[in-house]
């Protein structure tokens, strides 16, 4: 236990006591708090190891009152992720105000079971008389960022989207109850990592905050590529790419066909997805990710996670694996998740021996046509980095995504301290990234 005396705004001395995780408890490694963009005005907070956190007292936590017209069947709670009823979770995902393929139960439970550095998550869960209405997988901020202050952060689901699942018919009640569950666990704030800033989930939290005299703070943000799949693919591609570029891509595809007929295949059934996944894993490991040791197949826990997740999702028609072949040779492959009317382009692997034919771009062009032709899909999230050189020129839609602080009590000096710590951490990460880019540029 560590006691810190801090002077806030040069006036008030605050006594903050934090409990660090016990030595026998493994902490999760550092995860990025979103992309290295600018910090806005912010208050933030995080929580210590769940095994040692105490229940909040009336002095520590402001009690949020649930609207009288929303009867609660169960108390909101911070629970082990594995304790959530799967059928309730599936039902909630179908009613979610905003889709997130990475928080579907088959995906997130597989991540939680074996993915390197991502196991052992908990969840904030909320119920009303109709059942489960809110679910947000979380970890202590101390695990997510090594900042040992009392807050909870979104559990990283391996994909770059952490939007909580909130019932569209009871969105504000779900947000309010999950905030209360965090207070009950001793948290002073929530950090929603990598959420859509204009999405329904964050809007529900903001409405609750306004009613309690609080406001969220955006910590950092960036624009991410997306696809409007309601439009005709050929029109989108002609608008996105110049006539000269499209002509060059057609020429490359024709040259690729000299190695055999170029074919775009879509695996949907669990059996076909399992077979296609092995091809994907081989392609990914054969390229630069394999050289860096970051390919899924190179880490036993990650390989187990992706095999379990894709098979489980395929059983519910929520996963496809697309493969581009030249004759019998796979030259590119991608994993696509589906939730409600949205697709999520998780990862891509290519055979770099065919690099001069742009296999990754060729696969993405075919995937664009495939998604636009599917009446069940209205949009697609690239889940890519903001500066992705492959997807950005093709998918020209953009939406803002970022990390957001949700304070849980008014005028809390601890929140300001956490924000300051996160700002310092983010600045250090940005400096390190610039250094890495500079070194790589020198090596070229």
ZAKOLMI-810753 format. One record per residue: residue in three letters; x, y, z of N, C-alpha, C in turn. Coordinates in steps of 0.001 Angstrom, whole numbers, padded with zeros to 6 digits, always signed. Layout:
ALAXYZXYZXYZ
...
This chain:
UNK+000856-001184+000000+000000+000000+000000+000889+001230+000000
UNK+000537+002233-000838+001329+003444-000951+000451+004646-000661
UNK+000931+005558+000180+000185+006777+000493+000879+007944-000182
UNK+000081+008744-000900+000621+009878-001636-000091+011137-001170
UNK+000678+012156-000792+000112+013458-000462+000320+014361-001665
UNK-000764+014808-002261-000657+015608-003482-001320+016948-003272
UNK-000712+018003-003803-001295+019337-003725-001966+019637-005055
UNK-003282+019862-005022-004067+020097-006219-004324+021583-006368
UNK-004033+022123-007558-004229+023547-007854-003500+024450-006861
UNK-002448+023927-006232-001639+024727-005336-002306+025039-004017
UNK-003457+024433-003723-004194+024805-002529-004490+023596-001632
UNK-005298+022683-002140-005811+021614-001298-004866+020425-001275
UNK-004529+019938-000092-003718+018737+000036-004627+017519+000084
UNK-004374+016567-000793-005232+015399-000911-004450+014159-000525
UNK-005013+013332+000321-004399+012082+000747-004973+010954-000098
UNK-004150+010407-000989-004612+009338-001883-003892+008055-001514
UNK-004641+007011-001206-004060+005723-000861-004385+004730-001958
UNK-003372+004120-002534-003594+003145-003590-003041+001797-003184
UNK-003720+000740-003600-003246-000613-003351-002726-001187-004653
UNK-001503-001673-004625-000931-002292-005806-001322-003769-005823
UNK-001302-004358-007014-001652-005768-007139-000687-006623-006317
UNK-001219-007702-005790-000378-008601-005010+000676-009232-005912
UNK+001837-009614-005369+002909-010182-006192+002491-011436-006939
UNK+001505-012172-006382+001100-013409-007048+000072-013163-008138
UNK-000331-011889-008328-001296-011566-009364-000573-011009-010578
UNK-000767-011664-011734-000091-011220-012945-000821-010018-013527
UNK-000064-008971-013826-000648-007784-014417-000615-007894-015934
UNK-001614-007297-016573-001613-007243-018019-000558-006254-018488
UNK-000022-006444-019683+000986-005517-020195+000350-004204-020615
UNK+001206-003256-020983+000719-001943-021392-000007-002058-022725
UNK-001192-001435-022784-001913-001302-024038-001975+000177-024386
UNK-002017+000505-025676-002110+001923-026040-003481+002476-025708
UNK-003514+003695-025196-004788+004390-025005-005131+005099-026300
UNK-005534+004309-027300-005897+004891-028586-004675+005224-029409
UNK-004878+005951-030466-003794+006303-031366-003053+007537-030877
UNK-001804+007696-031299-000976+008791-030787-001370+010127-031390
UNK-002572+010573-031043-003006+011880-031496-003041+012811-030302
UNK-003638+013970-030479-003601+014998-029453-004538+014677-028299
UNK-004140+015118-027103-005017+015082-025955-005900+016326-025974
UNK-007150+016156-025618-008010+017300-025395-008019+017601-023914
UNK-008934+018466-023465-009103+018642-022040-009573+017325-021480
UNK-009079+016933-020326-009443+015608-019881-009343+015450-018393
UNK-010246+014646-017855-010134+014059-016538-010253+012571-016779
UNK-009527+011757-016018-009547+010321-016233-009429+009628-014890
UNK-009600+008276-014843-009278+007558-013621-009193+006078-013861
UNK-008565+005350-012935-008388+003914-013115-008373+003144-011817
UNK-008394+001816-011912-008628+001015-010711-007508+000023-010465
UNK-007295-000344-009207-006261-001286-008846-006740-002700-009071
UNK-005889-003670-008776-006204-005074-009016-007557-005441-008413
UNK-008366-006127-009229-009731-006420-008810-009779-007312-007580
UNK-008751-008090-007350-008767-009007-006220-008606-008283-004893
UNK-008087-007045-004912-007847-006352-003654-008656-005071-003515
UNK-009428-004704-004543-010169-003462-004443-011314-003628-003455
UNK-011572-002596-002686-012654-002660-001721-013915-002073-002325
UNK-015062-002362-001736-016313-001768-002158-016321-000306-001727
UNK-016840+000563-002604-016830+001987-002306-017740+002296-001129
UNK-017299+003210-000275-018141+003694+000811-018986+004841+000309
UNK-019950+005255+001112-020786+006384+000713-019970+007652+000608
UNK-018858+007719+001316-017995+008896+001248-017178+008900-000032
UNK-016865+007701-000579-016006+007609-001755-016770+007713-003069
UNK-017984+007198-003082-018685+007086-004361-020048+007752-004297
UNK-020312+008535-005301-021633+009140-005395-022603+008109-005921
UNK-023724+007994-005258-024691+006974-005650-025579+007533-006755
UNK-025533+006859-007915-026386+007282-009027-027750+006623-008892
UNK-028782+007386-009099-030126+006853-008972-030639+006438-010343
UNK-031105+005187-010439-031678+004694-011683-033085+005249-011817
UNK-033475+005585-013017-034799+006145-013219-035867+005216-012660
UNK-036902+005785-012080-037920+005005-011391-038667+004078-012328
UNK-038680+004404-013621-039428+003568-014558-038588+002427-015111
UNK-037437+002157-014522-036568+001076-014999-036306+000101-013867
UNK-037192-000847-013619-037000-001805-012532-035769-002652-012758
UNK-035011-002903-011702-033751-003630-011804-033928-005035-011261
UNK-033651-006020-012094-033799-007402-011669-032604-007850-010839
UNK-031415-007327-011168-030209-007672-010442-029400-006408-010215
UNK-028611-006420-009167-027735-005280-008918-026668-005206-010000
UNK-026344-004013-010498-025219-003911-011433-023952-004345-010734
UNK-023047-004966-011482-021902-005572-010808-020675-005611-011702
UNK-019516-005663-011042-018249-005964-011699-018007-007449-011492
UNK-018001-008220-012583-017973-009677-012515-016841-010237-013367
UNK-016411-011476-013085-015521-012150-014039-016232-012285-015381
UNK-015523-012045-016455-016136-012097-017782-016782-013452-018046
UNK-016155-014492-017553-016645-015844-017821-017929-016186-017077
UNK-018355-015319-016147-019563-015621-015389-020836-015137-016072
UNK-020703-014385-017157-021880-013862-017854-022561-014981-018624
UNK-023877-015066-018515-024647-016074-019231-024535-015837-020746
UNK-024112-016863-021473-023860-016709-022914-025131-016372-023671
UNK-026233-017002-023316-027473-016733-024043-027917-015290-023828
UNK-027741-014761-022608-028065-013361-022359-027141-012441-023150
UNK-025866-012799-023187-024876-012009-023936-025240-011977-025413
UNK-025574-013129-025976-025958-013173-027391-027205-012327-027637
UNK-028171-012419-026722-029376-011630-026887-029089-010142-026873
UNK-028225-009713-025951-027849-008309-025881-027145-007864-027156
UNK-026262-008694-027691-025541-008303-028906-026495-008069-030067
UNK-027608-008788-030093-028593-008570-031144-029363-007275-030968
UNK-029444-006781-029718-030179-005544-029436-029259-004342-029264
UNK-027975-004519-029455-027006-003454-029162-027273-002215-029991
UNK-027157-001060-029342-027388+000215-030018-026305+000499-031044
UNK-025163-000152-030875-024025+000050-031778-023269-001268-031903
UNK-023009-001737-033121-022343-003035-033270-020864-002981-032914
UNK-020373-004101-032398-018939-004275-032149-018632-005764-032230
UNK-018097-006178-033366-017787-007594-033552-016772-008130-032574
UNK-015956-007248-031989-014903-007689-031081-015395-007906-029649
UNK-016629-007508-029365-017212-007819-028067-018345-008835-028184
UNK-018449-009514-029320-019339-010662-029409-018797-011754-028489
UNK-019668-012558-027874-019172-013522-026881-018169-014521-027432
UNK-018382-015017-028646-017448-016018-029181-016058-015437-029385
UNK-015987-014163-029713-014687-013514-029906-014031-013165-028573
UNK-014746-012398-027742-014140-011877-026526-013809-012988-025529
UNK-014617-014030-025445-014297-015134-024537-013069-015902-025021
UNK-012898-015996-026339-011701-016644-026868-010460-015809-026562
UNK-010568-014489-026722-009467-013595-026351-009136-013776-024876
UNK-010164-013749-024057-009996-013820-022609-009401-015149-022149
UNK-009608-016190-022942-009137-017517-022546-007650-017713-022783
UNK-007103-017129-023869-005714-017488-024180-004888-016417-024865
UNK-005481-015341-025374-004695-014353-026121-003622-013731-025225
UNK-002433-013639-025738-001293-013170-024954-001538-011788-024360
UNK-001445-011694-023020-001598-010429-022337-003010-009909-022233
UNK-003989-010675-022662-005366-010187-022676-006330-011091-021912
UNK-005824-011987-021110-006678-012900-020359-007090-012275-019027
UNK-008075-012905-018389-008452-012504-017039-009216-011207-016938
UNK-009985-010843-017958-010768-009607-017904-012002-009793-017035
UNK-012517-008675-016574-013799-008651-015870-014799-007923-016759
UNK-016007-007730-016266-016982-006973-017034-017901-006200-016111
UNK-018284-005014-016542-019362-004273-015908-020648-004742-016569
UNK-021578-005237-015780-022810-005791-016325-024011-005107-015688
UNK-025048-004884-016503-026252-004215-016022-027486-004979-016497
UNK-028456-005081-015618-029706-005776-015934-030898-004892-015607
UNK-032015-005108-016294-033299-004620-015832-034243-005813-015757
UNK-035518-005567-015622-036454-006675-015441-036537-007575-016664
UNK-036081-007091-017819-036107-007896-019044-034835-008708-019253
UNK-033797-008433-018477-032561-009184-018628-031346-008287-018766
UNK-030293-008813-019376-029026-008097-019532-029197-006942-020510
UNK-028835-005731-020086-028974-004559-020962-027656-003825-021196
UNK-026592-004221-020510-025311-003559-020709-024159-004461-020342
UNK-023096-004420-021154-021918-005241-020887-020689-004524-021415
UNK-019711-004337-020528-018460-003668-020906-017292-004427-020296
UNK-016572-005233-021075-015372-005885-020552-014346-004845-020122
UNK-013745-005056-018950-012830-004066-018389-011640-004733-017716
UNK-010604-003932-017534-009456-004288-016703-009124-003072-015859
UNK-008416-003253-014742-007964-002090-013970-007041-001223-014809
UNK-007098+000072-014604-006191+000962-015326-004736+000632-015019
UNK-004493+000148-013809-003126-000237-013462-002625-001354-014373
UNK-003514-002229-014817-003110-003291-015741-002976-002757-017162
UNK-003849-001852-017533-003845-001349-018900-002708-000374-019167
UNK-002327+000395-018144-001359+001467-018375-000243+001541-017340
UNK-000288+000665-016334+000670+000692-015221+000529+001961-014377
UNK-000593+002626-014451-000868+003782-013594-001745+003299-012439
UNK-001231+003214-011220-001960+002566-010117-002943+003500-009416
UNK-003933+003942-010171-004961+004815-009612-006342+004218-009897
UNK-007354+004585-009114-008615+003834-009124-009546+004165-010287
UNK-009414+003415-011366-010328+003530-012503-010332+002214-013259
UNK-011297+002050-014113-011407+000876-014978-011287+001314-016431
UNK-010625+000492-017239-010462+000779-018664-011023-000378-019483
UNK-011478-000073-020673-011987-001107-021573-010944-002200-021772
UNK-011377-003439-021700-010479-004564-021985-010216-004616-023479
UNK-008960-004749-023849-008598-004743-025265-008936-006090-025895
UNK-009800-006103-026929-010261-007378-027491-009455-007874-028684
UNK-008223-007429-028811-007322-007749-029927-007671-006930-031161
UNK-008934-006657-031406-009313-005722-032448-009291-004314-031890
UNK-009330-003326-032760-009175-001931-032320-010526-001245-032160
UNK-011418-001863-031408-012708-001267-031104-013191-001825-029774
UNK-013531-000934-028843-013935-001350-027498-015302-000795-027112
UNK-016160-000564-028082-017492-000036-027798-018275-001026-026944
UNK-018768-000615-025766-019545-001539-024933-020869-001887-025593
UNK-021401-003039-025225-022698-003456-025753-023791-002876-024859
UNK-024666-002062-025450-025725-001380-024722-027046-001607-025440
UNK-028035-002058-024704-029354-002340-025264-029973-001052-025804
UNK-030352-001069-027082-030904+000140-027688-032238+000550-027072
UNK-032944-000391-026436-034237-000065-025839-034099+000479-024420
UNK-032905+000434-023850-032691+000916-022477-031288+001476-022351
UNK-030880+002288-023321-029486+002709-023422-029030+003519-022217
UNK-029806+004512-021807-029384+005354-020692-029372+004574-019379
UNK-030367+003708-019196-030374+002893-017977-029145+001989-017922
UNK-028786+001405-019073-027619+000530-019118-026353+001294-018775
UNK-026183+002478-019375-024989+003284-019093-024936+003677-017623
UNK-026072+004096-017068-026104+004526-015677-025803+003366-014730
UNK-026346+002208-015023-026116+001052-014149-024670+000568-014226
UNK-024067+000614-015398-022662+000211-015503-021763+001206-014775
UNK-022109+002485-014830-021359+003468-014055-021494+003185-012559
UNK-022698+002795-012132-022885+002484-010729-022100+001237-010326
UNK-022041+000250-011202-021249-000944-010916-019778-000585-010725
UNK-019282+000351-011537-017896+000793-011393-017697+001514-010069
UNK-018653+002368-009686-018557+003037-008387-018547+002012-007250
UNK-019430+001033-007345-019506+000015-006293-018191-000737-006131
UNK-017426-000844-007235-016146-001543-007201-015006-000652-006729
UNK-015273+000617-006485-014248+001523-005994-013617+002393-007049
UNK-014120+002349-008289-013533+003156-009362-013964+004608-009241
UNK-013086+005495-009636-013406+006920-009675-013725+007387-011099
UNK-013421+006539-012087-013704+006901-013473-013620+005661-014346
UNK-014192+005793-015522-014047+004794-016578-013268+005410-017731
UNK-012437+004602-018367-011768+005033-019597-012275+004143-020718
UNK-013109+004722-021573-013597+003999-022748-012544+004130-023837
UNK-011877+003030-024132-010810+003072-025127-011361+002730-026507
UNK-010897+003454-027495-011207+003172-028897-012707+002977-029120
UNK-013451+004045-028894-014887+004045-029148-015210+005085-030213
UNK-016293+004869-030945-016742+005839-031936-017261+007077-031209
UNK-016707+008232-031521-017052+009439-030784-018454+009944-031116
UNK-019017+009494-032220-020376+009883-032581-021322+008699-032511
UNK-020910+007644-031799-021708+006427-031742-022787+006469-030674
UNK-023749+005568-030795-024861+005525-029866-024459+005196-028445
UNK-023433+004378-028265-023013+003991-026915-022491+005203-026146
UNK-021584+005961-026757-021027+007122-026070-022097+008187-025848
UNK-023013+008336-026788-024099+009295-026610-024942+008946-025387
UNK-025165+007644-025147-025939+007238-023975-025216+007617-022684
UNK-023900+007380-022638-023121+007778-021463-023182+009301-021263
UNK-023077+010042-022345-023074+011501-022232-024403+012037-021714
UNK-025494+011421-022122-026796+011862-021615-026903+011626-020111
UNK-026407+010481-019655-026423+010193-018224-025529+011185-017472
UNK-024349+011432-018011-023429+012363-017361-024032+013754-017227
UNK-024672+014224-018279-025292+015550-018197-026346+015603-017102
UNK-027103+014522-016944-028109+014482-015907-027528+014484-014509
UNK-026258+014083-014374-025601+014047-013073-024649+015224-012869
UNK-024692+016200-013796-023816+017350-013666-022366+017046-013973
UNK-022114+016044-014795-020760+015640-015182-020623+015732-016695
UNK-019405+015583-017185-019199+015528-018625-017990+014671-018946
UNK-018072+014001-020083-016959+013169-020527-015873+014050-021126
UNK-014661+013513-021186-013534+014232-021790-012851+013320-022809
UNK-012656+013829-023994-011941+013069-025016-010446+013182-024764
UNK-009788+012041-024609-008353+012024-024315-007518+012162-025577
UNK-007878+011431-026616-007211+011533-027911-008135+010951-028959
UNK-007893+011257-030211-008793+010774-031257-008079+010771-032605
UNK-008662+010034-033546-008191+010063-034922-009338+009656-035833
UNK-009152+009828-037127-010139+009398-038110-009751+008037-038673
UNK-010756+007176-038836-010480+005817-039317-011289+005542-040588
UNK-010688+004784-041478-011327+004483-042761-012513+003549-042579
UNK-013569+003822-043354-014755+002971-043327-015353+002909-044729
UNK-016274+001968-044894-016908+001748-046199-018414+001906-046074
UNK-019009+002680-046968-020459+002757-047083-020895+001655-048039
UNK-021326+000536-047476-021640-000638-048294-023024-000572-048919
UNK-023756+000502-048688-025066+000639-049330-024938+001156-050762
UNK-023745+001616-051128-023534+002146-052460-022995+001067-053401
UNK-023007+001355-054679-022464+000428-055659-020942+000465-055600
UNK-020337-000710-055591-018889-000806-055414-018127-000098-056524
UNK-018558-000295-057766-017819+000305-058877-017821+001822-058791
UNK-018933+002413-058370-018988+003862-058217-018041+004328-057115
UNK-018037+003609-055998-017147+003963-054888-015689+003897-055316
UNK-015330+002818-056023-013935+002627-056404-013497+003660-057442
UNK-014400+004024-058334-014054+005042-059329-013863+006402-058673
UNK-014644+006691-057637-014474+007952-056917-013197+007955-056083
UNK-012861+006781-055520-011725+006705-054604-010394+006671-055338
UNK-010351+005982-056458-009090+005760-057168-009149+006424-058541
UNK-008069+006984-058948-008018+007638-060254-008120+006606-061372
UNK-008505+007094-062535-008568+006196-063687-007223+005548-063966
UNK-006161+006306-063783-004814+005772-064002-004499+004655-063018
UNK-004883+004844-061734-004617+003823-060720-005433+002564-060993
UNK-006696+002716-061355-007523+001549-061647-006976+000783-062853
UNK-006498+001523-063849-005917+000865-065022-004680+000068-064633
UNK-003842+000636-063740-002643-000057-063292-003003-001315-062490
UNK-004035-001219-061666-004459-002392-060887-005002-003489-061804
UNK-005719-003117-062847-006195-004120-063810-005023-004775-064513
UNK-004011-003988-064845-002820-004557-065484-002122-005545-064548
UNK-001998-005178-063267-001365-006063-062291-002163-007354-062121
UNK-003486-007244-062121-004318-008433-061985-004163-009352-063196
UNK-004048-008744-064359-003831-009546-065566-002492-010267-065494
UNK-001466-009590-065021-000160-010238-064862-000235-011349-063815
UNK-000997-011110-062740-001157-012145-061716-001826-013383-062301
UNK-002736-013202-063249-003451-014340-063843-002533-015240-064663
UNK-001347-014752-064968-000381-015620-065656+000076-016764-064769
UNK-000139-016633-063450+000193-017709-062507-000997-018631-062263
UNK-002099-018365-062922-003312-019164-062787-004515-018255-062666
UNK-005687-018811-062884-006912-018014-062819-007032-017322-061465
UNK-007295-016018-061481-007441-015254-060241-008869-015458-059722
UNK-008967-015900-058469-010267-016250-057901-010394-015694-056480
UNK-011552-015156-056178-011863-014629-054848-012847-015577-054179
UNK-012420-016189-053080-013241-017175-052382-013648-016650-051011
UNK-014851-017014-050595-015372-016611-049285-015730-017863-048495
UNK-015058-018060-047352-015360-019177-046457-016350-018716-045406
UNK-017448-019463-045220-018488-019072-044270-018794-020144-043232
UNK-018846-021389-043633-019196-022458-042698-018043-022691-041730
UNK-018323-023234-040545-017228-023490-039591-016105-024340-040195
UNK-016468-025333-040972-015444-026203-041570-014600-025422-042584
UNK-015252-024651-043441-014516-023889-044457-013689-022772-043815
UNK-014252-022149-042785-013513-021094-042088-012266-021662-041427
UNK-012383-022828-040808-011216-023447-040162-010109-023723-041168
UNK-010483-024223-042352-009477-024508-043384-008868-023213-043918
UNK-009715-022207-044151-009221-020938-044680-008337-020224-043667
UNK-008637-020395-042372-007827-019742-041351-006391-020229-041385
UNK-006191-021519-041602-004818-022046-041648-004043-021428-042801
UNK-004720-021181-043908-004067-020499-045030-003704-019071-044630
UNK-004650-018388-043979-004372-017034-043518-003166-017006-042587
UNK-003127-017916-041628-002030-017923-040654-000685-018129-041342
UNK-000654-018986-042340+000591-019222-043071+001021-017971-043836
UNK+000058-017314-044489+000386-016104-045239+000880-015002-044320
UNK+000192-014795-043205+000595-013729-042293+002000-013978-041750
UNK+002282-015225-041380+003592-015539-040806+004709-015495-041837
UNK+004366-015553-043120+005399-015549-044166+005917-014153-044479
UNK+005225-013120-043984+005592-011754-044324+006322-011032-043211
UNK+006195-009696-043210+006944-008868-042261+006514-009105-040824
UNK+005251-009482-040622+004826-009775-039248+005563-010998-038715
UNK+005793-011961-039584+006566-013129-039173+007991-012764-038833
UNK+008576-011840-039615+009945-011403-039346+010048-010696-038002
UNK+008996-009966-037636+008997-009262-036349+008512-010134-035199
UNK+008008-011313-035504+007524-012205-034458+006156-011845-033934
UNK+005370-011094-034732+004055-010649-034265+002903-011345-034964
UNK+003169-012317-035796+002087-013042-036473+001329-013901-035461
UNK+000041-014076-035690-000800-014832-034766-000279-016247-034543
UNK+000191-016895-035597+000620-018289-035493+001885-018456-034658
UNK+002602-017363-034413+003872-017463-033704+003732-017455-032183
UNK+002543-017151-031698+002295-017134-030255+001207-018156-029969
UNK+001523-019145-029158+000600-020256-028942-000767-019779-028472
UNK-000795-018872-027516-002071-018389-027002-002877-017641-028043
UNK-002195-016870-028902-002891-016115-029942-003449-017056-031012
UNK-002684-018056-031368-003161-019020-032359-004392-019765-031843
UNK-004365-020129-030561-005522-020820-029966-006739-019906-029946
UNK-006518-018646-029612-007627-017690-029571-008281-017539-030929
UNK-007491-017313-031986-008094-017019-033285-008778-018258-033852
UNK-008272-019438-033585-008944-020658-034052-010294-020817-033355
UNK-010303-020625-032046-011561-020761-031298-012553-019671-031696
UNK-012080-018435-031815-012977-017313-032098-013622-017431-033469
UNK-012839-017703-034498-013396-017752-035850-014359-018913-036020
UNK-014044-020044-035403-014958-021186-035502-016283-020886-034799
UNK-016197-020310-033598-017418-019985-032867-018273-018958-033585
UNK-017631-017916-034128-018381-016906-034864-018989-017474-036141
UNK-018260-018354-036812-018776-018947-038052-020034-019766-037787
UNK-020115-020380-036627-021314-021147-036294-022540-020252-036196
UNK-022324-018965-035947-023418-018003-035870-023429-017044-037059
UNK-022721-017420-038134-022667-016628-039373-022146-015221-039106
UNK-021161-015117-038238-020591-013823-037878-019116-013710-038251
UNK-018633-014611-039077-017238-014550-039524-017118-015105-040927
UNK-016323-014415-041727-015955-014892-043053-014450-014744-043203
UNK-013855-015653-043943-012441-015498-044311-012376-015473-045828
UNK-011828-014383-046361-011765-014192-047810-010347-014487-048273
UNK-010254-015135-049418-008944-015552-049949-008866-015249-051433
UNK-007760-014654-051845-007493-014418-053264-006463-015435-053722
UNK-006787-016142-054783-005895-017175-055315-005514-016883-056755
UNK-004300-017291-057094-003863-017327-058487-003667-018806-058814
UNK-004634-019389-059519-004631-020833-059685-004920-021492-058343
UNK-004025-022353-057907-004196-023017-056605-003405-022335-055500
UNK-002715-021252-055833-001836-020591-054864-002540-019430-054169
UNK-002715-019477-052855-003276-018323-052144-002251-017191-052118
UNK-002679-015999-052516-001755-014861-052532-002146-013802-051497
UNK-003375-013842-051003-003808-012901-049970-005025-013471-049266
UNK-005166-013123-047988-006295-013620-047200-006639-012600-046125
UNK-007923-012521-045767-008355-011585-044735-009457-012167-043880
UNK-009504-011745-042619-010533-012170-041668-011531-011039-041510
UNK-012811-011349-041663-013873-010354-041586-014906-010815-040566
UNK-015202-009960-039587-016250-010233-038615-017521-009505-039040
UNK-018658-010042-038617-019949-009439-038948-020783-009325-037674
UNK-021317-008136-037432-022219-007921-036308-023311-006966-036757
UNK-024547-007429-036652-025690-006681-037156-025446-006325-038625
UNK-025482-005050-038983-025317-004671-040392-023916-004138-040691
UNK-022980-004424-039813-021624-003907-040007-020610-005037-040116
UNK-019633-004861-040990-018511-005789-041114-017268-005139-040518
UNK-016350-005977-040043-015115-005502-039421-013942-006241-040068
UNK-013085-005486-040741-011940-006064-041448-010801-006201-040448
UNK-010637-007399-039890-009722-007605-038769-008258-007596-039185
UNK-007875-008509-040049-006464-008635-040430-006352-009118-041857
UNK-005184-008881-042439-004888-009345-043785-003497-009960-043802
UNK-003328-010996-044596-002021-011621-044806-001786-011796-046295
UNK-000563-011569-046742-000266-011675-048175+001003-012493-048382
UNK+001102-013071-049564+002323-013747-049994+003192-012693-050674
UNK+004245-012294-050005+005045-011185-050503+005862-011529-051749
UNK+005875-012789-052139+006511-013149-053412+005733-012548-054586
UNK+004447-012219-054344+003612-011644-055396+003399-010141-055180
UNK+004287-009518-054439+004093-008123-054050+003918-007185-055241
UNK+004582-007456-056350+004500-006545-057493+003121-006517-058130
UNK+002241-007468-057723+000873-007485-058234-000121-006872-057245
UNK+000373-006334-056141-000471-005715-055105-001581-006650-054621
UNK-001220-007833-054102-002269-008793-053705-003183-008283-052606
UNK-002653-007503-051648-003501-006974-050586-004545-006011-051112
UNK-004132-005153-052046-005075-004213-052659-006094-004968-053502
UNK-005627-005959-054262-006550-006746-055092-007599-007446-054225
UNK-007177-007988-053091-008123-008633-052183-009126-007619-051647
UNK-008651-006425-051288-009540-005410-050731-010541-004914-051767
UNK-010146-004823-053027-011090-004443-054085-012202-005477-054200
UNK-011830-006759-054161-012841-007816-054246-013719-007841-052999
UNK-013105-007595-051835-013892-007555-050602-014886-006394-050651
UNK-014468-005267-051194-015373-004118-051325-016587-004493-052163
UNK-016357-005147-053282-017464-005568-054149-018354-006586-053432
UNK-017729-007479-052693-018474-008510-051955-019387-007886-050906
UNK-018874-006928-050132-019670-006317-049062-020773-005425-049635
UNK-020470-004683-050695-021483-003817-051289-022608-004618-051946
UNK-022329-005836-052345-023346-006687-052968-024183-007435-051935
UNK-023804-007358-050656-024503-008088-049593-025556-007176-048974
UNK-026846-007456-049155-027882-006569-048602-027917-006549-047081
UNK-027268-007511-046424-027257-007549-044957-026220-006608-044360
UNK-025313-006103-045192-024231-005241-044705-024442-003810-045200
UNK-024452-002868-044245-024624-001459-044592-023318-000686-044525
UNK-022364-001154-043710-021104-000430-043553-020019-001400-043129
UNK-018788-000945-043266-017647-001759-042841-016627-000868-042163
UNK-016090-001360-041060-015054-000673-040290-013718-001305-040658
UNK-012790-000487-041115-011478-001032-041492-010696-001510-040282
UNK-011015-001011-039096-010274-001232-037844-008767-001049-038052
UNK-008418-000156-038947-007014+000070-039315-006471+001307-038612
UNK-005159+001443-038629-004506+002616-038068-004856+003845-038908
UNK-004758+005035-038340-005178+006232-039082-004349+006529-040319
UNK-003136+006010-040383-002267+006293-041517-002039+005057-042389
UNK-002987+004120-042378-002813+002878-043130-002726+003163-044631
UNK-001610+002833-045269-001415+003224-046660-002175+002362-047657
UNK-002659+001189-047220-003355+000305-048141-004856+000588-048187
UNK-005500+000662-047016-006957+000762-046988-007444+002200-047151
UNK-006679+003164-046672-007170+004549-046684-007517+005071-048079
UNK-006712+004795-049114-007070+005311-050440-008294+004620-051052
UNK-008648+003428-050554-009742+002654-051156-011057+002917-050442
UNK-011051+002821-049110-012254+003110-048327-012156+004563-047875
UNK-012918+005437-048514-012776+006869-048282-013715+007415-047203
UNK-014611+006587-046684-015414+007030-045555-014532+007192-044325
UNK-014910+008086-043421-014135+008309-042199-015078+008495-041011
UNK-014671+007981-039861-015378+008288-038631-014359+008473-037520
UNK-014746+009282-036546-013827+009616-035457-013877+008548-034382
UNK-012706+008128-033949-012595+007138-032889-011558+007633-031883
UNK-011789+007367-030623-010858+007868-029624-011076+007246-028262
UNK-010345+007772-027289-010427+007327-025904-011112+008414-025088
UNK-012021+008013-024236-012874+008972-023539-012896+008674-022047
UNK-012754+009720-021248-012862+009608-019802-014300+009812-019357
UNK-014783+008910-018530-016098+009036-017910-015887+009231-016412
UNK-015999+010449-015891-015850+010650-014440-017060+010089-013711
UNK-016859+009626-012485-017938+008992-011725-018389+009804-010521
UNK-017723+010923-010260-018158+011803-009188-017700+013214-009517
UNK-018346+014185-008925-018053+015566-009255-016815+016070-008519
UNK-016086+016958-009203-014963+017700-008601-013972+016777-007899
UNK-013631+015691-008548-012750+014692-007946-011297+015005-008296
UNK-010441+015340-007323-009043+015656-007626-008262+014454-008131
UNK-008724+013256-007796-008017+012067-008275-008099+011976-009792
UNK-009225+012380-010347-009402+012344-011792-008371+013229-012490
UNK-008148+014412-011938-007154+015314-012523-005758+014711-012458
UNK-005458+014022-011370-004145+013390-011253-003967+012291-012289
UNK-005024+011506-012490-004930+010422-013469-004765+010985-014876
UNK-005506+012028-015170-005364+012644-016486-003935+013104-016719
UNK-003338+013717-015710-001964+014179-015854-001012+013019-016110
UNK-001216+011911-015387-000361+010738-015579-000530+010156-016972
UNK-001772+010110-017469-002018+009587-018809-001413+010496-019874
UNK-001474+011798-019648-000900+012737-020610+000610+012554-020721
UNK+001280+012379-019576+002726+012149-019577+003047+010847-020301
UNK+002265+009817-020013+002485+008513-020651+002311+008611-022165
UNK+001261+009302-022598+001004+009428-024029+002122+010204-024720
UNK+002598+011252-024070+003685+012032-024643+004939+011184-024813
UNK+005234+010355-023811+006402+009479-023890+006257+008471-025023
UNK+005032+007936-025185+004797+006975-026269+004952+007644-027631
UNK+004464+008856-027760+004596+009565-029031+006066+009805-029380
UNK+006852+010175-028363+008288+010396-028582+008969+009104-029002
UNK+008599+008000-028356+009194+006705-028696+008839+006294-030124
UNK+007582+006532-030518+007173+006180-031883+007955+006986-032916
UNK+008136+008277-032636+008917+009099-033572+010340+008579-033685
UNK+010900+008132-032571+012244+007577-032595+012333+006311-033418
UNK+011328+005438-033272+011307+004190-034043+011197+004482-035528
UNK+010298+005418-035883+010155+005765-037306+011444+006344-037870
UNK+012150+007139-037078+013400+007736-037531+014449+006660-037761
UNK+014549+005693-036840+015522+004611-036996+015221+003766-038214
UNK+013925+003457-038433+013552+002664-039606+013868+003404-040904
UNK+013668+004728-040870+013971+005520-042068+015464+005476-042377
UNK+016286+005498-041331+017740+005416-041539+018143+004082-042129
UNK+017473+003005-041693+017804+001669-042195+017468+001504-043663
UNK+016491+002294-044137+016142+002215-045551+017226+002833-046416
